[in-house]
Amino acid sequence: MSDPSQQTLAAAAAGDAQAWRQIVGAYSGRVYGLLYRQCGNGDLAEEMTQATFAKVVSKLADYDEQGRFEAWLFRVAVNRLRDELRRRKRHAVPVDFDATPPEALGQYADGPSPQQSMEQDERIEALRQAMTQLPAADRELLELRYTAELSFAQIAEVLNQPLGTVLARGHRALKKLRAMLEDAEPPE
C-alpha cells in the first residue's frame, strides 16, 4: 500500500474530514490486525486502534515527511499498545486462533482435500505454538514482517532500530522458529 499523498496528509492535518476518513479507511484494518496479533485481544486491539488514530490526528501536523507515513503510523500503534500494556501491568494474552474464521486462514470449500486441510491445520497450529514460544521482541519483529507485511527498512523505522540490527534479529528469529518447527515434527 502506498502512503497517502502529501496533499491528503496536509488536508487531514488542517481538519479536512474527508481526507481524514480516507486515511483511516486505508489503514485502520492493518493497524487493528497488527495490534490484534501483538496482544491477542480483540477489544484491546480495537481500543488501541482508536487510540492510535486519536494520537495521529493530534500529531499529524508534526509528522516528518521524510519518513514513510505507514511506518510512522505503525510505530505510533505499537508504542500506544506497549504503553497500555505497561499501564495495565499485564502480559499479552496468546491469540485464540480457534476463533479465527477459516477463510482468514486461506481455507476454502473448493480448495484442498480434507486430508490436505488437516495437514495444513496441523502445520499452522505448530507454527502458532512455535510463535508463542519465541521471545516477545522476536515475535513482534516477525509479525511486523509477515502479518503487517512491512519491509525490513519499515520495521527498522517502526522499532526505531538500525536496519542492520533488524535484519540480524529477523534472521535469528527465523532460525529459532525453523528449529522449533523441526523439533516439533513427528518422525515418519
C-alpha positions in Angstrom: 0.0 0.0 0.0 1.4 3.4 -0.9 1.5 6.2 1.5 -1.2 8.9 1.2 -0.2 11.9 -0.8 1.3 14.9 1.0 -1.8 16.8 -0.1 -4.1 14.3 1.7 -1.9 14.4 4.8 -1.9 18.2 4.8 -5.6 18.4 4.3 -6.2 15.9 7.2 -3.8 17.9 9.4 -5.8 21.0 8.6 -9.0 19.3 9.7 -10.5 18.1 6.4 -12.8 15.3 7.5 -12.9 13.6 4.1 -9.1 13.4 3.9 -9.0 12.0 7.5 -11.7 9.4 6.6 -9.6 8.4 3.6 -6.5 7.8 5.8 -8.5 5.9 8.5 -10.2 3.8 5.9 -7.0 2.9 4.2 -5.1 2.0 7.4 -7.5 1.1 10.2 -7.7 -2.6 9.2 -4.0 -3.1 9.0 -3.4 -1.2 12.3 -6.1 -3.3 14.0 -4.6 -6.5 12.6 -1.1 -5.6 13.7 -2.3 -4.7 17.2 -4.5 -7.9 17.5 -1.6 -10.1 16.6 0.5 -8.3 19.2 -1.9 -8.6 22.1 -4.4 -11.3 21.1 -7.3 -9.4 22.4 -9.9 -8.0 20.0 -11.3 -5.5 22.4 -7.9 -4.1 23.4 -6.8 -4.1 19.7 -9.9 -2.1 18.8 -9.4 0.3 21.7 -5.7 0.8 20.8 -6.6 1.3 17.1 -8.9 4.1 18.1 -6.2 5.5 20.5 -3.7 5.3 17.7 -5.8 7.3 15.3 -6.6 9.8 18.1 -2.9 10.3 18.7 -2.2 10.5 15.0 -4.8 13.2 14.3 -3.3 15.3 17.2 0.2 14.8 15.9 -0.3 14.8 12.1 1.0 18.3 11.8 4.3 17.1 13.4 4.7 14.2 11.0 8.2 14.2 9.5 7.6 13.9 5.8 11.0 12.3 5.2 9.9 9.0 6.7 7.1 6.8 5.3 3.7 7.6 6.8 2.8 3.9 7.2 6.0 3.2 9.2 5.3 6.2 11.4 1.7 5.2 11.9 2.7 1.6 12.8 5.3 2.9 15.2 2.6 5.1 16.9 0.3 2.0 17.1 3.0 -0.3 18.6 4.1 2.3 21.1 0.5 3.0 22.2 -0.1 -0.7 22.8 3.2 -1.0 24.7 2.3 1.9 26.9 -1.2 0.5 27.5 0.2 -3.0 28.4 2.7 -1.3 30.7 -0.1 0.7 32.3 -2.2 -2.3 32.9 0.9 -4.2 34.1 -0.2 -7.4 32.5 1.3 -9.6 29.8 -0.2 -10.1 26.3 -2.6 -12.9 26.0 -1.9 -15.5 23.4 -4.1 -15.3 20.3 -7.1 -17.5 20.3 -6.6 -18.9 16.8 -9.6 -21.2 17.2 -11.8 -18.1 17.0 -10.2 -17.2 13.6 -12.6 -17.7 10.8 -11.4 -20.5 8.4 -11.5 -18.2 5.4 -8.9 -15.9 7.1 -6.6 -18.9 7.2 -6.9 -19.5 3.5 -9.2 -22.5 3.6 -12.0 -22.5 1.0 -14.7 -25.0 0.2 -13.3 -25.7 -3.3 -9.8 -25.9 -2.0 -7.7 -28.8 -0.7 -9.0 -32.2 0.3 -9.9 -32.9 3.9 -6.6 -34.7 4.4 -4.6 -31.8 3.0 -6.7 -29.4 5.1 -5.9 -31.4 8.2 -2.2 -31.5 7.5 -2.3 -27.7 6.8 -4.2 -27.1 10.0 -1.5 -29.1 11.9 1.3 -27.1 10.3 -0.5 -23.8 11.1 -1.0 -24.9 14.7 2.6 -25.9 15.0 3.7 -22.5 13.7 1.3 -20.7 16.1 2.7 -22.8 19.0 6.3 -22.0 18.0 5.5 -18.3 17.6 4.1 -18.2 21.2 7.4 -19.7 22.4 9.6 -17.0 20.8 10.7 -14.1 22.9 8.3 -11.1 22.6 10.8 -9.0 20.6 11.3 -11.8 18.0 7.6 -12.4 17.7 6.9 -8.7 17.3 9.5 -8.4 14.5 8.2 -11.5 12.6 4.6 -10.2 13.0 5.6 -6.8 11.6 7.3 -8.6 8.7 4.8 -11.3 7.8 1.5 -10.1 9.2 1.7 -6.3 8.7 3.8 -7.0 5.5 6.4 -4.3 6.3 9.8 -4.3 4.7 12.8 -4.6 7.0 13.5 -0.9 6.4 10.0 0.0 7.6 10.3 -2.3 10.6 13.6 -0.5 11.5 11.6 2.8 11.4 8.8 1.3 13.5 11.1 -0.2 16.1 13.5 2.8 15.9 16.5 0.5 15.4 19.2 0.4 12.8 18.4 -1.6 9.7 21.4 -4.0 10.2 20.1 -4.8 13.7 16.6 -5.5 12.4 18.0 -7.7 9.6 20.2 -9.7 12.0 17.3 -10.1 14.6 15.0 -11.2 11.8 17.4 -13.8 10.6 18.0 -15.1 14.1 14.2 -15.2 14.9 13.5 -17.2 11.7 16.3 -19.5 12.5 14.9 -20.1 16.0 11.4 -20.6 14.6 12.7 -23.1 12.0 14.5 -25.0 14.7 11.4 -25.2 16.9 9.3 -26.4 13.9 11.8 -29.1 13.0 11.9 -30.3 16.7 8.1 -30.4 16.7 7.8 -32.5 13.5 6.9 -36.1 14.4 9.2 -38.7 12.9 7.8 -40.5 9.8 
